[in-house]
Amino acid sequence: MSENAPNTLNYLVGKGKVYFDRLDSDSNSTGELDLGNDPSFALTPENELLEHYSSMEGVKLKDASAIIAANLNGKFTLDEINIENLCLALFGEDVEYLNQGDGNVNDEEVVARLGKWVKLDYRKLTAATVVVTNATGLVIYTLTTDYIVDATVGRIFFVNGGNIAEGEALLIDYTYNQASYPYVSPASRPVMEGLLRFVGNADFGFDYEVVLWHVKLTAGGDINFISDEWAQIEFSFEALDDSTNHPNDRYGMVIDIEGDTAEES
């Protein structure tokens, strides 16, 4: 446990992990998700003051103040950009899956757009099997000269200056492979609430656990998918009163979980 002050062992260089138990649409627990590496986690206690000023002189002087609200807010940063964290940041309902088996497509109809990509019905193509013909199936066009294949996404690019005309009706034959892609539908659930837990593992000082029974989570800032720096997701949160379930600790608890004297690691 922590020591009585003054004591240098009470100094803190903190580290730890953050977990979030997101409530479902029926306010039921879904389990605590490990959010991965967290460069920062901070609490911000705040009081809202109602101030009173005397009007008996030319310059008003503050003669009283009253606390009318007590708030507990905070923020943390994640730098593991996985699909679960993106679901939280983008207010997704849940991580879902885009699934396809393997198979063959014959004569998928598309309209050529020169200098642009056109999406096919399936992804993860076998590039060598893609054949592009005209609407009668009699004229076979040439890969690279007339079109380019994006096998991963499942797209065809129609080359300017090739033998395919703008707006031409085409038939595409190809083979596609089995695949399963996790995805998030952004803004499908704008309210993100649940239990938030921080478990400390300090470099120096004592370990603390912070558990907040019910927080409202908000992502702020940019999620940089193109950058020369490590991408991060910044979250802020506000603790909500949960005295119905925890009458003695309405917002949560900060627990000293260090059983022995802290040592520098």
C-alpha atoms as one frame of an Amber mdcrd trajectory, in Angstrom:
protein
   0.000   0.000   0.000   1.017   3.611  -0.426   3.074   5.305   2.307   2.230
   8.260   4.515   3.648  11.502   3.132   6.304  12.687   2.849   7.869   9.652
   1.186   9.588   9.439  -2.212   8.008   6.028  -2.786   4.726   7.844  -3.355
   6.052   9.420  -6.542   4.394   7.931  -9.583   5.551   7.083 -13.091   2.432
   5.359 -14.258   1.701   2.613 -16.731  -1.259   0.288 -17.047  -4.050  -1.123
 -19.180  -7.559   0.078 -19.973 -10.650  -2.092 -20.361 -14.150  -1.158 -21.506
 -17.337  -3.143 -20.886 -19.710  -1.711 -23.423 -23.423  -1.848 -22.628 -25.608
  -3.304 -25.356 -28.855  -1.703 -26.538 -30.658  -3.296 -23.550 -28.057  -1.921
 -21.069 -26.549  -5.359 -20.470 -22.845  -6.012 -19.970 -20.959  -7.397 -22.969
 -17.682  -8.151 -21.112 -14.520  -6.135 -20.568 -12.590  -5.566 -23.779  -8.809
  -5.082 -23.491  -8.159  -1.875 -25.451  -4.463  -2.634 -25.944  -1.544  -0.258
 -25.539  -2.552   2.994 -23.837   0.031   5.822 -23.900  -2.064   7.884 -21.483
  -4.964   7.640 -19.034  -6.041  10.604 -16.899  -8.881  11.595 -14.582 -10.123
  15.180 -14.329 -12.292  15.979 -11.288 -14.179  19.249 -11.753 -16.464  21.414
  -9.650 -18.961  23.837 -11.146 -19.144  27.010  -9.078 -21.947  29.532  -8.764
 -20.213  32.805  -7.947 -21.703  35.855  -6.310 -20.398  39.422  -6.623 -21.172
  42.411  -4.452 -22.798  45.318  -6.284 -22.250  47.888  -3.519 -19.133  49.403
  -5.085 -17.947  50.441  -8.535 -15.774  47.359  -8.992 -17.703  44.214  -8.219
 -16.006  41.991  -5.681 -16.593  38.277  -5.335 -18.041  37.729  -1.874 -19.300
  34.135  -2.097 -19.211  30.999  -4.198 -21.092  27.729  -3.995 -20.399  24.345
  -5.557 -23.486  23.447  -7.572 -22.154  20.432  -9.474 -19.346  17.892  -9.133
 -18.117  16.162 -12.287 -15.608  13.417 -12.941 -14.242  13.379 -16.460 -11.164
  11.994 -18.110  -9.395  10.964 -21.253  -7.174   8.239 -22.622  -5.281   7.485
 -25.802  -5.015   4.232 -27.741  -2.454   3.402 -30.396  -3.665  -0.079 -31.328
  -5.823   0.597 -34.365  -7.747  -2.671 -34.511 -11.324  -3.178 -35.656 -12.706
  -3.341 -32.089 -11.184   0.036 -31.165 -12.365   1.528 -34.442 -15.854   0.305
 -33.596 -15.717   2.347 -30.376 -14.175   5.395 -32.039 -16.608   5.417 -34.961
 -19.693   4.646 -32.862 -20.382   1.336 -34.557 -23.136  -0.948 -33.332 -20.808
  -3.946 -33.394 -18.070  -5.594 -35.426 -19.758  -7.490 -38.244 -18.382  -9.755
 -40.975 -18.494  -9.578 -44.725 -18.337 -13.224 -45.784 -18.070 -14.869 -49.178
 -17.426 -18.415 -50.299 -15.376 -19.333 -53.342 -16.790 -19.623 -56.819 -16.902
 -18.483 -60.426 -18.755 -15.667 -62.142 -19.642 -15.729 -65.822 -20.816 -12.708
 -67.775 -21.105 -10.142 -64.973 -22.373  -7.006 -66.712 -20.518  -3.731 -66.202
 -20.288  -0.411 -67.999 -16.785   0.844 -68.803 -15.659   4.146 -67.248 -12.333
   5.143 -68.766  -9.681   6.189 -66.254 -11.802   4.926 -63.359 -12.347   1.808
 -61.271 -15.569  -0.213 -61.430 -16.414  -2.525 -58.498 -17.381  -6.142 -59.174
 -19.785  -8.224 -57.078 -17.026 -10.144 -55.236 -13.658  -9.494 -53.631 -10.382
 -11.463 -53.415 -10.258 -12.421 -57.079  -7.851 -14.783 -58.765  -6.360 -12.138
 -61.037  -5.214 -14.571 -63.718  -8.799 -15.754 -64.272 -10.303 -12.316 -65.071
 -11.507 -12.126 -68.675 -13.167  -9.015 -70.149 -15.187  -9.232 -73.361 -17.610
  -7.034 -75.226 -21.383  -7.470 -74.863 -21.482 -10.235 -77.491 -18.617 -12.111
 -75.862 -16.752 -12.148 -79.167 -14.051  -9.533 -78.540 -11.596 -10.352 -75.754
  -9.716  -7.401 -74.312  -6.136  -7.445 -73.068  -4.973  -7.177 -69.444  -2.780
  -4.095 -68.778  -3.373  -2.634 -72.268  -7.153  -2.347 -71.913  -7.842  -2.935
 -68.232  -6.154  -3.495 -64.847  -7.360  -5.792 -62.062  -7.463  -4.973 -58.335
  -7.820  -8.550 -57.120  -7.959  -7.700 -53.409 -10.920  -5.312 -53.515 -12.467
  -6.802 -56.676 -12.301  -3.927 -59.176 -11.527  -3.299 -62.828  -9.736  -0.171
 -64.072 -10.390   0.754 -67.694  -7.330   2.229 -69.401  -7.558   5.441 -71.382
  -6.232   4.916 -74.909  -7.000   1.195 -74.949  -9.514  -0.665 -77.088 -12.440
  -0.232 -74.680 -14.756   2.736 -75.305 -16.277   4.965 -72.628 -19.717   3.646
 -71.629 -19.226   0.348 -73.445 -21.252  -2.602 -72.091 -18.894  -5.403 -71.062
 -19.017  -8.940 -69.688 -16.593 -10.053 -66.975 -15.640 -13.653 -66.131 -13.571
 -14.360 -63.014 -12.894 -16.685 -60.102 -13.075 -15.507 -56.489 -11.795 -17.042
 -53.267 -13.324 -17.630 -49.857 -12.867 -14.678 -47.493 -14.203 -13.144 -44.291
 -13.697  -9.430 -43.576 -14.576  -7.793 -40.233 -16.100  -4.361 -40.696 -17.773
  -1.522 -38.798 -20.751   0.551 -39.893 -19.880   4.062 -38.606 -22.386   6.142
 -36.622 -24.798   3.237 -36.326 -24.933   3.698 -32.549 -24.130   7.273 -31.496
 -24.178   6.625 -27.722 -21.252   4.626 -26.325 -21.680   3.781 -22.617 -20.345
   1.168 -20.246 -17.934   0.334 -17.431 -14.376   1.638 -17.716 -11.487   0.048
 -15.841  -7.822   1.025 -15.582  -5.415  -1.443 -13.947  -2.086   0.137 -13.062
   1.352  -1.389 -13.498   3.604   1.514 -12.536   7.252   1.906 -13.507   7.771
   3.668 -10.193   5.256   4.093  -7.397   2.183   2.196  -6.318  -0.328   0.483
  -8.559  -3.873   1.809  -8.652  -7.043   0.452 -10.164  -9.653   2.910 -11.371
 -13.115   1.499 -12.008 -15.952   3.740 -13.156 -19.292   1.981 -13.184 -20.940
   3.929 -15.984 -19.201   6.297 -18.378 -20.193   7.961 -21.617 -17.362   7.575
 -24.107 -16.555  10.039 -26.895 -13.814   9.863 -29.517 -12.119  13.137 -30.398
  -9.522  14.227 -32.900  -8.458  12.605 -36.130  -7.759   8.966 -36.872  -4.873
   9.257 -39.306  -4.854   6.399 -41.798  -2.067   8.207 -43.658   0.710   9.660
 -41.523   4.442   9.575 -40.849   3.659   9.172 -37.141   2.121   6.324 -35.162
  -1.659   6.593 -35.477  -3.636   7.123 -32.279  -7.255   7.324 -31.163  -8.107
   9.846 -28.458 -11.093   9.252 -26.183 -12.716  11.422 -23.565 -15.287  10.249
 -21.049 -17.621  11.500 -18.369 -18.569   9.399 -15.356 -22.323   9.155 -14.755
 -24.070   8.724 -11.431 -24.731   5.031 -10.758 -25.965   5.353  -7.180 -28.893
   3.054  -7.962 -26.472   0.132  -8.206 -23.667   1.551  -6.046 -25.199   3.828
  -3.403 -21.949   4.260  -1.466 -19.633   4.753  -4.466 -21.854   6.408  -7.017
 -19.236   7.064  -9.706 -16.726   4.304  -9.064 -13.641   3.539  -7.020  -9.904
   4.253  -7.077  -8.248   1.280  -5.388  -4.699   1.030  -4.073  -3.866  -2.459
  -5.312  -0.178  -2.412  -4.399   0.227  -4.989  -1.664   3.920  -4.437  -0.970
   6.138  -1.377  -0.891   6.585  -0.065  -4.434  10.000  -0.493  -5.958  11.597
   1.045  -8.963  11.505  -1.465 -11.824
